[in-house]
Amino acid sequence: MTKRFFDILIAFLALLAFLPVIAVVGLCVRCVQGGDILFRQIRPGLSGVPFVLYKFQTMTQETDGNGELLTDEARLTPLGAFLRRISLDELPQLYNVLKGELSLVGPRPLLMEYLPLYTREQSRRHEVRPGITGWAQVNGRNAIDWDSRLNMDVWYVDHQSFWLDMKILLLTITQVIKGTGVNQPGLATVEKFRGSNH
């Protein structure tokens, strides 16, 4: 069974199974937070090729007097924090998997602005299709430092296999149940990557 076939099969079955949950979460996001239900952002995929990543909206779009977005801490809603803690905000990414932009397992797609900041070795994380979950996610998630996280991504590239993916998927379930590592200590989300030399 190829990785792509497995991704399509599991993503399709998961979408069917979670369809009622997706509908309820979408309704809650619209009623509680207002605005768009989905968060859309351009992220780098396989070989760094951009694609549109989908998630449930977990933050408001509130701005300050200058029209600048408020901090993540100020914009993250209680509902959004809950969705992030149990990873329900990630469910729309199953659609990205069906489209071939994401895999179930792989390095998480980060921000486009990070691309020029990676070392040559760190850039190797784009040699595989990014994933909804990955080796770094089951080994600390956002609570680990950037160098460790990116090193784990490259480690996955060099050691990927069907059985490693199965292990990561099982560990992901445990991670979601525990609800740990969603954010860095003291932050609502995660500090931006500024390059390994900073």
C-alpha positions as CSV (number, residue, x, y, z in Angstrom):
1,M,0.0,0.0,0.0
2,T,1.5,3.3,-1.1
3,K,1.6,6.3,1.2
4,R,-0.6,8.3,-1.1
5,F,-3.2,5.6,-1.4
6,F,-3.2,5.3,2.4
7,D,-3.6,9.0,2.8
8,I,-6.6,9.2,0.4
9,L,-8.3,6.2,2.0
10,I,-7.9,7.4,5.6
11,A,-8.7,11.0,4.8
12,F,-11.9,10.0,3.0
13,L,-13.0,7.7,5.8
14,A,-12.1,10.3,8.5
15,L,-14.1,13.0,6.7
16,L,-17.1,10.7,6.6
17,A,-16.8,9.8,10.2
18,F,-16.2,13.3,11.4
19,L,-18.7,15.0,9.2
20,P,-21.2,15.6,12.1
21,V,-18.3,17.0,14.2
22,I,-17.2,19.3,11.4
23,A,-20.7,20.6,11.0
24,V,-21.1,21.3,14.7
25,V,-17.7,22.9,15.0
26,G,-18.4,25.1,11.9
27,L,-21.7,26.2,13.4
28,C,-20.1,27.0,16.8
29,V,-17.3,29.0,15.1
30,R,-19.8,31.0,13.1
31,C,-22.2,31.6,16.1
32,V,-19.6,32.3,18.8
33,Q,-16.8,34.1,16.9
34,G,-18.7,35.4,13.8
35,G,-16.9,36.1,10.6
36,D,-15.4,33.3,8.4
37,I,-15.6,29.7,9.6
38,L,-12.4,28.7,7.9
39,F,-8.9,30.1,8.3
40,R,-7.0,30.1,5.0
41,Q,-3.3,30.7,4.6
42,I,-0.6,30.1,1.9
43,R,1.9,27.6,3.1
44,P,4.9,25.8,1.4
45,G,4.2,22.3,0.4
46,L,6.3,19.6,-1.3
47,S,9.5,21.2,-2.7
48,G,8.3,24.5,-1.2
49,V,5.4,24.8,-3.7
50,P,2.7,27.1,-2.2
51,F,-0.8,25.9,-1.4
52,V,-3.8,27.1,0.6
53,L,-4.0,25.5,4.0
54,Y,-7.4,25.2,5.7
55,K,-8.2,25.2,9.4
56,F,-11.1,26.2,11.5
57,Q,-10.9,29.9,12.5
58,T,-9.7,30.2,16.1
59,M,-8.9,33.9,16.3
60,T,-10.8,37.1,15.7
61,Q,-9.6,39.7,13.2
62,E,-9.5,42.5,15.8
63,T,-7.1,45.4,15.0
64,D,-5.7,48.3,16.9
65,G,-6.1,52.0,16.2
66,N,-3.5,51.7,13.4
67,G,-5.3,48.9,11.6
68,E,-2.7,46.3,12.8
69,L,-3.9,42.9,14.0
70,L,-3.8,42.5,17.8
71,T,-1.5,39.9,19.3
72,D,-2.4,36.2,19.1
73,E,-3.1,36.3,22.9
74,A,-5.7,39.1,22.4
75,R,-7.3,37.5,19.4
76,L,-7.5,33.8,20.5
77,T,-11.0,33.1,21.6
78,P,-11.9,30.6,24.4
79,L,-13.6,28.4,21.8
80,G,-10.5,28.7,19.6
81,A,-8.2,27.7,22.5
82,F,-10.4,24.6,23.1
83,L,-10.4,23.6,19.4
84,R,-6.6,23.9,19.4
85,R,-6.1,21.9,22.5
86,I,-8.0,18.9,21.1
87,S,-6.9,19.6,17.5
88,L,-10.4,19.9,16.1
89,D,-9.2,23.1,14.3
90,E,-7.1,20.8,12.1
91,L,-10.0,18.8,10.6
92,P,-10.4,20.8,7.4
93,Q,-6.9,19.8,6.5
94,L,-8.3,16.4,5.6
95,Y,-9.5,18.2,2.4
96,N,-5.9,19.3,1.8
97,V,-4.9,15.6,2.1
98,L,-7.5,14.5,-0.5
99,K,-6.2,17.3,-2.9
100,G,-2.6,15.9,-2.5
101,E,-1.2,19.0,-0.8
102,L,-0.8,17.4,2.6
103,S,-0.1,13.9,3.8
104,L,-1.5,12.5,7.1
105,V,2.1,12.3,8.4
106,G,5.0,14.6,7.5
107,P,6.7,17.8,8.6
108,R,4.1,20.5,9.5
109,P,3.7,23.2,6.8
110,L,5.1,26.4,8.3
111,L,5.0,30.0,7.1
112,M,6.2,31.1,3.6
113,E,8.3,33.8,5.3
114,Y,10.4,31.1,6.9
115,L,11.8,29.7,3.6
116,P,14.8,32.0,3.3
117,L,15.6,31.6,7.0
118,Y,16.3,27.8,6.9
119,T,19.7,26.3,6.6
120,R,20.4,24.0,3.7
121,E,19.8,21.0,6.0
122,Q,16.6,22.4,7.5
123,S,15.3,23.1,4.0
124,R,15.3,19.3,3.4
125,R,12.0,19.1,5.3
126,H,10.4,20.1,2.0
127,E,11.7,16.9,0.3
128,V,8.5,15.2,1.4
129,R,4.8,16.2,1.4
130,P,4.0,18.1,4.6
131,G,1.6,16.5,7.1
132,I,-1.2,17.1,9.5
133,T,0.9,15.5,12.2
134,G,4.6,14.6,12.3
135,W,7.6,13.4,14.3
136,A,8.1,16.8,15.9
137,Q,4.4,17.0,16.8
138,V,4.5,13.8,18.9
139,N,7.8,14.8,20.5
140,G,6.8,18.1,22.1
141,R,4.7,19.8,19.4
142,N,5.0,23.6,19.8
143,A,6.6,23.4,23.2
144,I,10.0,22.4,21.8
145,D,12.6,24.9,20.5
146,W,12.8,25.6,16.8
147,D,16.2,23.9,16.1
148,S,15.0,20.7,17.8
149,R,11.7,20.8,15.9
150,L,13.4,21.3,12.5
151,N,16.0,18.6,13.2
152,M,13.1,16.2,13.9
153,D,11.5,17.1,10.6
154,V,14.7,16.3,8.7
155,W,15.1,13.1,10.8
156,Y,11.7,12.0,9.5
157,V,12.6,12.7,5.9
158,D,15.6,10.3,6.3
159,H,13.7,7.6,8.2
160,Q,10.2,7.7,6.8
161,S,8.4,4.4,6.5
162,F,4.9,3.0,6.7
163,W,5.5,1.7,10.2
164,L,6.9,5.0,11.4
165,D,3.8,6.7,10.1
166,M,1.6,4.2,12.0
167,K,3.6,4.9,15.2
168,I,3.2,8.7,14.7
169,L,-0.5,8.4,14.1
170,L,-1.0,6.4,17.2
171,L,1.2,8.8,19.3
172,T,-0.8,11.7,17.8
173,I,-4.0,10.2,19.3
174,T,-2.3,10.1,22.7
175,Q,-1.0,13.6,22.3
176,V,-4.5,15.0,21.4
177,I,-6.0,13.2,24.4
178,K,-3.4,14.8,26.7
179,G,-3.8,18.2,25.1
180,T,-0.1,19.1,25.7
181,G,2.4,21.1,23.7
182,V,-0.2,23.2,21.9
183,N,1.7,26.4,22.6
184,Q,5.1,27.5,23.9
185,P,5.2,28.2,27.6
186,G,3.9,31.7,28.3
187,L,2.5,32.2,24.7
188,A,-0.9,31.7,23.2
189,T,0.6,30.0,20.2
190,V,4.3,29.8,19.2
191,E,7.1,32.3,18.8
192,K,8.0,33.0,15.2
193,F,11.1,31.3,13.7
194,R,13.8,33.9,13.2
195,G,16.6,31.7,11.8
196,S,19.0,29.3,13.6
197,N,21.7,32.0,13.9
198,H,19.5,34.4,16.0
